[in-house]
């Protein structure tokens, strides 16, 4: 991810998550955690699930996200 890809810091970005990287589809300053709903600045984004195309705020949220059932929404 190139930091210059994100110029709109106040809006939510749309991201395509890939193995070890991600691409910014719609510029923005953050994405929301799929488990907690917390805002994650793109510069701090370290955890995501490629298959579900979801972001996670931290390792605990990632564990919950990776282990829940496909249609299940979770809160850490």
ZADO-1210 file (C-alpha; in nm, 4 decimals, padded with zeros to 6 digits):
<atoms>
<atom x="00.0000" y="00.0000" z="00.0000" code="UNK" pos="1"/>
<atom x="00.1312" y="00.3385" z="-00.0939" code="UNK" pos="2"/>
<atom x="00.0479" y="00.6096" z="00.1645" code="UNK" pos="3"/>
<atom x="-00.0143" y="00.8506" z="-00.1228" code="UNK" pos="4"/>
<atom x="-00.3046" y="00.6298" z="-00.2355" code="UNK" pos="5"/>
<atom x="-00.5054" y="00.7655" z="00.0565" code="UNK" pos="6"/>
<atom x="-00.5653" y="01.1385" z="00.0457" code="UNK" pos="7"/>
<atom x="-00.9122" y="01.1581" z="00.2004" code="UNK" pos="8"/>
<atom x="-00.8377" y="01.1020" z="00.5682" code="UNK" pos="9"/>
<atom x="-01.1924" y="01.1710" z="00.6894" code="UNK" pos="10"/>
<atom x="-01.3713" y="00.9123" z="00.4783" code="UNK" pos="11"/>
<atom x="-01.3804" y="00.5340" z="00.4801" code="UNK" pos="12"/>
<atom x="-01.1600" y="00.3685" z="00.2198" code="UNK" pos="13"/>
<atom x="-01.2612" y="00.0735" z="00.0062" code="UNK" pos="14"/>
<atom x="-00.9847" y="-00.1854" z="00.0026" code="UNK" pos="15"/>
<atom x="-00.9118" y="-00.5039" z="-00.1895" code="UNK" pos="16"/>
<atom x="-00.7240" y="-00.7307" z="00.0498" code="UNK" pos="17"/>
<atom x="-00.4560" y="-00.9558" z="-00.0993" code="UNK" pos="18"/>
<atom x="-00.1972" y="-01.1943" z="00.0431" code="UNK" pos="19"/>
<atom x="00.0490" y="-00.9722" z="00.2292" code="UNK" pos="20"/>
<atom x="-00.0751" y="-00.6482" z="00.0734" code="UNK" pos="21"/>
<atom x="-00.3852" y="-00.4534" z="-00.0172" code="UNK" pos="22"/>
<atom x="-00.4980" y="-00.2159" z="-00.2894" code="UNK" pos="23"/>
<atom x="-00.6952" y="00.1024" z="-00.2368" code="UNK" pos="24"/>
<atom x="-01.0055" y="00.0941" z="-00.4574" code="UNK" pos="25"/>
<atom x="-01.1633" y="00.4122" z="-00.3167" code="UNK" pos="26"/>
<atom x="-00.9325" y="00.6527" z="-00.1300" code="UNK" pos="27"/>
<atom x="-00.9988" y="00.7220" z="00.2351" code="UNK" pos="28"/>
<atom x="-00.8206" y="00.7454" z="00.5650" code="UNK" pos="29"/>
<atom x="-00.9524" y="00.4376" z="00.7422" code="UNK" pos="30"/>
<atom x="-01.1398" y="00.1077" z="00.7226" code="UNK" pos="31"/>
<atom x="-01.3673" y="-00.0412" z="00.9871" code="UNK" pos="32"/>
<atom x="-01.2898" y="-00.3563" z="01.1830" code="UNK" pos="33"/>
<atom x="-01.5307" y="-00.6363" z="01.0835" code="UNK" pos="34"/>
<atom x="-01.5447" y="-00.7606" z="01.4433" code="UNK" pos="35"/>
<atom x="-01.5416" y="-00.4494" z="01.6637" code="UNK" pos="36"/>
<atom x="-01.6456" y="-00.1745" z="01.4237" code="UNK" pos="37"/>
<atom x="-01.3434" y="00.0328" z="01.5290" code="UNK" pos="38"/>
<atom x="-01.1880" y="00.2675" z="01.2751" code="UNK" pos="39"/>
<atom x="-00.8440" y="00.1527" z="01.1568" code="UNK" pos="40"/>
<atom x="-00.6215" y="00.4158" z="00.9951" code="UNK" pos="41"/>
<atom x="-00.4770" y="00.2707" z="00.6743" code="UNK" pos="42"/>
<atom x="-00.1246" y="00.3330" z="00.8028" code="UNK" pos="43"/>
<atom x="-00.2041" y="00.1054" z="01.1005" code="UNK" pos="44"/>
<atom x="-00.3802" y="-00.1731" z="00.9057" code="UNK" pos="45"/>
<atom x="-00.1966" y="-00.4992" z="00.9747" code="UNK" pos="46"/>
<atom x="-00.4669" y="-00.7679" z="01.0018" code="UNK" pos="47"/>
<atom x="-00.7178" y="-00.8801" z="00.7385" code="UNK" pos="48"/>
<atom x="-00.8806" y="-01.1865" z="00.5854" code="UNK" pos="49"/>
<atom x="-00.8374" y="-01.2238" z="00.2097" code="UNK" pos="50"/>
<atom x="-01.1199" y="-01.4771" z="00.1682" code="UNK" pos="51"/>
<atom x="-01.3737" y="-01.2654" z="00.3590" code="UNK" pos="52"/>
<atom x="-01.2293" y="-00.9305" z="00.2438" code="UNK" pos="53"/>
<atom x="-01.2432" y="-00.8026" z="00.6034" code="UNK" pos="54"/>
<atom x="-01.0120" y="-00.5868" z="00.8142" code="UNK" pos="55"/>
<atom x="-00.9371" y="-00.6354" z="01.1843" code="UNK" pos="56"/>
<atom x="-00.8149" y="-00.3817" z="01.4381" code="UNK" pos="57"/>
<atom x="-00.5749" y="-00.6184" z="01.6197" code="UNK" pos="58"/>
<atom x="-00.4681" y="-00.9822" z="01.6553" code="UNK" pos="59"/>
<atom x="-00.7505" y="-01.0650" z="01.8984" code="UNK" pos="60"/>
<atom x="-01.0133" y="-00.9356" z="01.6546" code="UNK" pos="61"/>
<atom x="-00.8402" y="-01.1217" z="01.3688" code="UNK" pos="62"/>
<atom x="-00.8603" y="-01.4475" z="01.5646" code="UNK" pos="63"/>
<atom x="-01.2335" y="-01.3965" z="01.6196" code="UNK" pos="64"/>
<atom x="-01.2839" y="-01.3038" z="01.2539" code="UNK" pos="65"/>
<atom x="-01.0874" y="-01.5985" z="01.1198" code="UNK" pos="66"/>
<atom x="-01.2606" y="-01.8545" z="01.3445" code="UNK" pos="67"/>
<atom x="-01.6261" y="-01.7512" z="01.3187" code="UNK" pos="68"/>
<atom x="-01.8679" y="-01.9128" z="01.0782" code="UNK" pos="69"/>
<atom x="-01.9018" y="-01.7574" z="00.7298" code="UNK" pos="70"/>
<atom x="-02.2370" y="-01.5817" z="00.7938" code="UNK" pos="71"/>
<atom x="-02.1725" y="-01.5011" z="01.1595" code="UNK" pos="72"/>
<atom x="-02.1110" y="-01.1434" z="01.2744" code="UNK" pos="73"/>
<atom x="-01.8918" y="-01.1189" z="01.5824" code="UNK" pos="74"/>
<atom x="-01.7945" y="-00.8818" z="01.8585" code="UNK" pos="75"/>
<atom x="-01.4614" y="-00.9205" z="02.0346" code="UNK" pos="76"/>
</atoms>
